[in-house]
């Protein structure tokens, strides 16, 4: 089977509500927000947009409720030239998130996953043809275990390389991770997955390809026996929400373009640095021509 030069992505999509404030509230304190903004997102959604804006051909599977959010998600994905596979569940609610941002650009996020965590292996099997013809499958952990395992199983069956962004963090069996081409945890997720306290001990992780993202400190790449430290571009952050999603989407798109893991990680780092200099998430995701 000839692979098409495309990426398959499975993940969450829903409504994102942003509120900016001078400072985060303490226990029992009510804080008045200075601004209010609504857009559509989710880790999988944001990563699909990031990959598409870099120029990749993207197919995206997501699960929503049978509501207005699902309609708006589908419409906005199509505007990004993404092949959207939106499954709707009747009498269910789509995902929603509230993102609070202080004046330093730091964020706190509360997510209601809604129906998204109810994705079944049967839902994933509807996407098998897209997995089969794609070179890469990008996954996160905003999905049920059974759908995650089925997606990785289908990718292995069709020789599609899996890139796993293990967020939100949770423990995963090592035998599952052995079927993943590349895993991209941040510091917190690396500690959860591998009990890794110091990122410099990345060499001890018993997997071939690992990238640990370190925020403003850049990232560290383990490619088999080689270790690379990749600095982040120095910027003044406005909002860090979605920076990791931009990183992962652009990383896979650069790999699809034929870049090495090292070069793709550099490009993704630049894209992520650009994204934190802008408001919100979707508006902050750069287009390929901006990534320099």
N, C-alpha and C positions, 0 to 999 in steps of 0.2 A: 504494500500500500504506500503510495507516494504521499508524503506529508506536505501540507500546504504551509506557506510561510505565515503562520498565524498563531495566536495565543488563545487558549480556552481558560476562562476564569469562572469559578463558582464562589458565591459569597453573598453577604447581606446587603440589602439596600432598604432605605426607608427615609424618614424625615429627620432633618437635623435642625435644632433650634439653638441659635447662638445668642448669648447675653454677655455684654461687656460691662465690667464694673471696676471700680477703683481698687477694691481688695476683696478677697474671698471672705465669706461670713464665718464667724466663730459659732460655736454651739449656742443656740438660742438667739442669735443675731439675725435680723432681717436686713438685707442689703438691696438697695435700689439699683437696677441696671441702667446704664447710660444708653445702650443701644440694643436693638432686637432685630434678628435676621433669621429667615427660614430658607433652607435649601435642601436638596436631596442628596443622600450619601450613604455611607456604610463602608467598611474596609474594602470589601470586594468591589463595590460600586466605584469608590475613589481610585482604586488600583486599575480598574478597567479604563476609566477616563484618562489616567496618567499614561497608560500604555498607548491608548488611541491617540492622544495628543502628541506623543513622540513619533507617531506614524505607523504604529503596528495595526494589523488587522486583528480585531478582537471579537470573540463571542463570549457572552456573559450569561450565566444561569443564576437566577435569584428567585426567592419565594416571598410573596407578599400576601396580604389580606385582600379580600375583594372590596377595595375601598378606593377613594380618590387618590391616596398616596401612590397606590400601584399604577394608576393611570399616568400620574405625573412622572413617576420614576421611568416608566416605559418611554414616554415622550422625550424626556431629557436625555436618556441614553441614545435614542435614535438621532438626536441632534448632534451627538458626539460621534456619529458614524459607527456605533457599536451594535453588533448583531445581538439584540436583546431577547433572551428567553425568559419571560416573566411568568412564573406559575402563580396562579391566584387560588387561595383557599377561601371558600365561602364561610361566612360567620366568624371570620378571624380578623385580627388587626395587624397591620404592617408594623415594622419596627420604627422606633422613634428614639432620638437621643437629645439630651440637653447638654450643651457645651458652655461652660462658664469660663471667661477669660479675664484675667486681671490686667492692670496697666503695664505690667512687665512682659505681657504676652504669654505668661504661663496659663495652663488650662486644667480644668477639672471636668470630667465627662461622666455622665450617668446615662446608661443605655437601657431602654426597654426593648428586648429582642423580638417581642411579638411572635408571629408565626414563623419567623425565619429559622428558629432553632428546631422546628418540627420537620425540616426537610428530610425526606426518606431516601433510602437507597433506590427505590423505584423512581423517584424524581430525578435522581442522578443518572439513572439508566436511560432516561429520555434524552439526555445530553451526550450519550455515548458516541454518536457519530462525530460530534464536534471535538470530543477528546481524541478520537481515533485519527482525525485528519490534522490535528494541531501538533506543532513541535513542542510546545510547552503547555503545562497546566499549572496555573497559579491558584493556590488555596490559602485560606486563613482558618481560624478556629471559631468563627462566628457561624457555626453550623453544627448539626448533630454529629455524634461519633459515627453512627452508621452511615451517614452520607459522606463523611470524610473518608472512612475506610473504603467505601465502595468507589469513590472517585480515584483514590490511589490505586486500588485494584485494577480499575479499567485502564488507567494510564500505563500501568505495568504491562497489562495484556497487549496494549497497542504501541508499546515502545515510545510513549510520550513522556518527556522529562518533567518531573514534578518539582515545583518550587513552593515551599511551604513557609509562609509567614505565620509563626505560631503565636498569634494574638487573637483574643485575650489569652494570657499565659495559663497553661495547665500541663500536668504531667502527661506524657505520651509514651507508649511502649517502644523500646529501642528497635524492635524488629520492624515496626511500622516505619520508623525514621530511616531504616536501611534501604527502603524502597523510594526514598526521596533524593533527588539529584542535588538539591541545595536547600538549606534551611537558614532563615534570616531572623533570628531573635534579636530583641534589644537586650540591654543589660539585665533587666528584671526577668525577662522571659528565659534568658540563658541560665540564670540562677535557678529558676523553677524547673527547667528541663534537665539541666546537667549538674546542678549543685555547684555552678561555676561562680565563685566569689570574685575572682580576678580575671578580667578578660584576656590577660596575657597568658593564661593557662589554656587558651583555646586549643593548643596542640594536643591536649589530653582528651579532647572529645573524639570518640571513636566513630567518626563519620568523615567521608571524603571532603565534602564541600560545606563550609559554614561561614556565614557573615554575621558578625555581631555589630549592630548599629549602636553608636555611643553618643547620639545627639550632637551637641556642639563640639565634641571631641573627635568626630568623624566615625570611622568604622575599622574593624579588623577582619581580615579575610584569611581563612584557612582553606587552601586548595591542595588537597592530599597532604604532602609533607612540607609544603611551603606556607609561610606566614607573611602577610602584607599588612602594614598599617596605612590607612588612607585618611588623610586629614580632611576636615570639613572646611568649606569656604567660610571666611569670617564675615558675618553679617550682623545687623541689628535686628533681632527678632521682633515681629509684631504679633504673630500667632503661630504656635508650634503644632496646632491640631492638624492632623493629616499629613505631616511631614514623612512619617514612616510609610504611609500608603503611596505617596508620590515616589519615594525611594524604590519601593518594590515594583510598582508598575513600570517605571522607567528602566529599572534593572533588567526586567524580563524582556522589555521591548528592545533594549540595546543588545542583549544576548541573541534575540531573534534576528537582529541586523547582522550578526556574525562577530560581534565584539567578544574578546576574551572575558573571563570572569573578572579579572583585575580591571580591565578598561571599562567594563560595564558598571562595576562598582564605583569607579571614579565619576562616570557620567551621572549615575544615580545620586551620588553624594552632592554634586553640583545642583541637580534638579531639586533635591530636598532642601538645600540651603536657600535656593530662590523662593521656594514655597513658603518658608517661615517669615519672609519679608512682606507678605501680603495678608489682607484680611480674609477670614473664613477659610473654607477648604477648596471647593470647586473653583472659585475665582483665583485661588493661589497656585493651582497646578499649572506649571509652565508648558508651553508648546516647544517643540523641538528646536526651533530657531532661537529661542531664548536661552537655551542651555549652552553656555560658553565658558 
